[in-house]
Amino acid sequence: MIAFVVFRLEGEWTGAKGERFDAPGAALSSVSLAALMFGFTRLPAAAGAWLILAGAAGIAAFGFWELRARDPLIDLRLAAGNRIFAFSNLAALVNYSASFAVGFLISLYLQYIRGFDPRQAGAVLVAQPIVMALCSPGAGRLSDRIESRIVASIGMAITAASLFLFIFLGAGTPLAAIVLNLMLLGFGFALFSSPNTNAVMSSVERRFYGVAGATLGTMRAIGQMMSLGIAMLIFSLVLGGARITPEHHGRFLESVRTAFVVFSALSVAAVFASLARGAARARTE
């Protein structure tokens, strides 16, 4: 596969021939993100807080380095001079921070509160990605005809509504309501994801496509990490070290509802970040 990519694939990086790989930037970003991820797993212990602080400091140092590197791993100057690029990536970061942990939370709810086995829980959760997969192509085509920020912002608003409805999740919530809300979440995410990607890629010149895609992928990975970190932090604060046993089901549901309150607030912030990017109709060649 590597040989095929090297010798047969005509990549978009050909517009940036002669640039050197930013090894210091890659090392700094990898170590910083690893510290953040491991720090979240250690919260609320002091070691977790120190690791998160170290990771945040490392990311700040990474940004400082990238702004001065001759051939940066991620060209932050694209964001500094490109409102659409900056706010589209910010919207992606907040969106994934708000939505990625939904599958994790609902899976635990179905297994511990409703008594489902993992296979049954997975069958329920698949409603979201199915709707997303079916609707994403159409959302992408729609964003070619209608302003991307409008479509993406509507999708984020639908996502926010779905996350808000999950705040009222209880032991007696009908399964059909959960499935329908997961489908609504998948539809909202489909309306957001493809148009937002379209906006990011349309906001840069062709030779920056690789950098733009990598930046968006980084926002996705950091957002996913933050989403699970927020969920685990809330579990640690509400449940402590207790196992999810019947006598602790009430505290578990409190943790889940609290997480959805936080995620709903984040998704509302993502709507404003999506709207703030401005208009962009034509792709820059």
C-alpha positions in Angstrom: 0.0 0.0 0.0 2.8 2.4 0.9 4.6 1.6 -2.4 1.3 2.3 -4.3 0.9 5.6 -2.6 4.5 6.7 -3.2 4.8 5.6 -6.9 1.3 5.6 -8.3 -0.9 8.2 -6.5 -0.8 11.7 -7.8 -1.2 13.7 -4.6 -2.1 17.3 -4.0 1.2 17.7 -2.2 2.9 18.2 -5.6 2.1 21.9 -5.2 4.4 22.0 -2.2 7.5 20.2 -3.5 10.8 20.9 -1.7 9.2 21.5 1.7 10.8 19.6 4.6 9.0 17.5 7.1 8.5 19.4 10.4 9.9 16.7 12.8 10.1 19.0 15.8 6.5 20.1 15.3 5.3 16.5 14.9 7.2 15.4 18.1 5.9 18.3 20.1 2.3 17.9 19.0 2.4 14.1 19.6 3.8 14.4 23.1 1.4 17.2 24.0 -1.7 15.4 22.9 -0.6 12.2 24.6 -0.2 14.1 27.8 -3.7 15.6 27.5 -5.3 12.2 26.7 -3.5 10.5 29.6 -4.3 13.4 31.9 -8.0 13.1 31.3 -7.8 9.4 32.3 -6.2 10.4 35.6 -8.7 13.0 36.7 -9.7 14.1 39.3 -6.3 13.1 40.7 -3.6 15.8 40.9 -1.5 13.9 38.4 -4.2 14.2 35.8 -4.4 18.0 36.3 -0.6 18.4 36.0 -0.6 16.2 32.8 -3.3 18.3 31.3 -1.5 21.5 32.2 1.7 20.1 30.6 -0.2 19.1 27.5 -1.8 22.5 27.2 1.6 24.2 27.6 3.0 21.8 25.0 0.2 22.8 22.5 1.0 26.5 23.2 4.6 25.8 22.5 3.6 23.9 19.3 1.6 26.9 18.1 4.6 29.2 18.8 6.9 26.9 16.9 4.5 26.5 13.9 4.2 30.2 13.4 8.0 30.5 13.0 8.8 27.2 11.3 9.9 27.5 7.6 7.8 24.4 6.6 5.2 24.0 9.4 3.4 20.8 10.1 0.2 22.8 10.3 0.3 26.3 8.9 -1.4 28.3 11.6 -1.1 31.4 9.4 -3.9 30.0 7.3 -6.2 30.4 10.3 -4.8 33.8 11.2 -5.6 35.3 7.8 -8.6 33.2 6.9 -11.8 33.6 8.9 -13.7 30.8 7.2 -10.8 28.3 7.7 -10.4 29.3 11.4 -14.1 29.3 12.4 -14.9 26.1 10.4 -12.1 24.2 12.3 -13.3 25.7 15.6 -16.9 24.6 14.8 -15.6 21.1 14.1 -13.6 21.0 17.3 -16.6 22.1 19.4 -19.0 19.8 17.5 -16.9 16.7 18.2 -16.3 17.7 21.8 -20.1 17.9 22.2 -21.2 14.8 20.3 -18.5 12.1 20.2 -19.3 10.7 23.7 -22.9 10.1 23.0 -22.4 6.6 21.8 -20.4 5.8 24.9 -23.0 7.3 27.3 -26.0 5.7 25.6 -24.2 2.3 25.4 -23.6 2.3 29.2 -27.2 3.5 29.8 -28.6 0.7 27.7 -26.5 -2.0 29.3 -26.7 -0.9 32.9 -30.1 0.7 33.2 -32.1 -1.2 30.5 -30.3 -4.6 30.9 -29.2 -4.9 27.2 -26.3 -7.0 26.2 -23.5 -5.3 24.1 -24.9 -6.7 20.9 -28.4 -5.3 21.6 -27.0 -2.0 22.6 -24.9 -1.8 19.4 -28.0 -2.5 17.4 -29.7 0.5 18.9 -26.7 2.8 18.5 -26.3 1.9 14.8 -29.3 4.1 14.1 -27.2 7.2 14.3 -24.4 6.3 11.8 -26.9 4.8 9.4 -28.8 8.0 9.1 -25.6 9.9 8.9 -24.2 7.7 6.1 -27.5 8.0 4.1 -27.8 11.8 4.5 -24.1 13.0 4.3 -23.8 12.8 0.5 -27.0 14.8 0.0 -25.8 17.4 2.6 -22.5 17.7 0.7 -24.3 18.3 -2.6 -26.7 20.8 -0.9 -23.7 22.8 0.4 -22.6 23.2 -3.2 -25.8 25.1 -4.0 -26.5 26.8 -0.7 -24.0 28.6 1.5 -22.1 26.0 3.5 -22.3 27.9 6.8 -26.1 27.9 6.6 -26.4 24.2 6.0 -23.7 23.4 8.6 -25.3 25.7 11.2 -28.7 24.1 10.7 -27.1 20.7 11.2 -25.4 21.9 14.4 -28.7 23.3 15.7 -30.4 20.0 15.1 -27.5 18.3 16.9 -28.0 20.7 19.8 -31.7 19.9 19.9 -31.0 16.2 20.0 -28.4 16.5 22.8 -30.9 18.7 24.8 -33.5 16.0 24.6 -31.1 13.5 26.0 -31.0 15.6 29.2 -34.3 14.1 30.1 -33.1 10.5 29.7 -34.5 8.3 32.5 -34.9 4.7 33.4 -38.4 4.6 31.8 -37.6 6.5 28.6 -39.2 4.6 25.7 -36.7 2.8 23.5 -38.4 4.2 20.4 -37.7 7.8 21.7 -34.0 6.9 22.1 -33.7 5.5 18.6 -35.6 8.5 17.1 -33.3 10.9 18.9 -30.2 9.0 17.8 -31.5 9.3 14.2 -32.1 13.0 14.7 -28.5 13.3 16.0 -27.2 11.4 12.9 -29.2 13.7 10.6 -27.9 16.8 12.3 -24.3 15.5 12.2 -24.7 14.7 8.5 -25.9 18.3 7.8 -22.9 19.7 9.7 -20.0 17.4 8.7 -20.0 17.4 4.9 -20.8 21.1 4.4 -18.2 22.1 7.1 -15.6 20.0 5.4 -16.6 21.7 2.1 -16.1 25.1 3.7 -12.7 24.2 5.0 -11.4 22.8 1.7 -13.0 25.7 -0.3 -11.3 28.3 1.8 -7.6 27.5 0.8 -5.6 27.2 -2.3 -5.1 23.8 -3.9 -1.5 23.5 -2.6 -2.8 23.7 1.0 -5.4 21.0 0.7 -3.2 18.5 2.6 -2.6 20.9 5.4 -6.3 21.9 5.5 -7.4 18.2 5.7 -4.8 17.5 8.4 -5.9 20.5 10.4 -9.5 19.4 10.3 -8.5 15.8 11.2 -6.6 17.2 14.2 -9.6 19.2 15.3 -11.7 16.0 15.1 -9.2 13.9 17.1 -8.9 16.6 19.8 -12.6 17.0 20.0 -13.2 13.3 20.4 -10.6 13.2 23.1 -12.2 16.2 24.9 -15.7 14.7 24.6 -14.7 11.4 26.3 -12.6 13.4 28.8 -15.6 15.5 29.8 -17.7 12.4 30.3 -15.1 10.7 32.4 -14.5 13.8 34.5 -18.2 14.1 35.2 -18.4 10.4 36.2 -15.4 10.8 38.5 -17.0 13.8 40.2 -20.5 12.3 40.6 -19.8 8.6 40.9 -16.3 8.8 42.3 -14.8 5.3 42.4 -18.2 3.6 42.7 -19.1 0.8 40.2 -22.3 1.1 38.2 -24.4 -1.2 40.3 -28.1 -1.0 41.0 -27.6 1.0 44.2 -25.7 3.6 42.2 -28.0 3.8 39.1 -29.4 7.1 40.3 -26.0 8.7 40.5 -25.1 7.2 37.1 -28.2 8.7 35.5 -27.3 12.0 37.1 -23.9 11.8 35.6 -25.3 11.1 32.1 -27.8 13.9 32.3 -25.1 16.3 33.5 -22.9 15.3 30.6 -25.7 16.1 28.2 -26.2 19.5 29.8 -22.5 20.3 29.1 -22.7 18.8 25.6 -25.8 20.8 24.8 -24.1 24.1 25.8 -21.1 23.2 23.7 -23.3 22.5 20.7 -25.0 25.8 21.0 -21.5 27.4 21.0 -20.7 25.5 17.9 -23.8 27.0 16.2 -22.4 30.5 16.7 -18.9 29.4 15.6 -20.4 28.0 12.5 -22.4 31.1 11.7 -19.4 33.4 12.5 -17.2 32.0 9.7 -18.8 34.3 7.1 -19.8 33.5 3.5 -17.7 31.5 1.0 -19.2 30.5 -2.3 -16.3 29.8 -4.7 -13.4 27.4 -4.2 -10.0 29.0 -4.5 -7.9 27.3 -7.0 
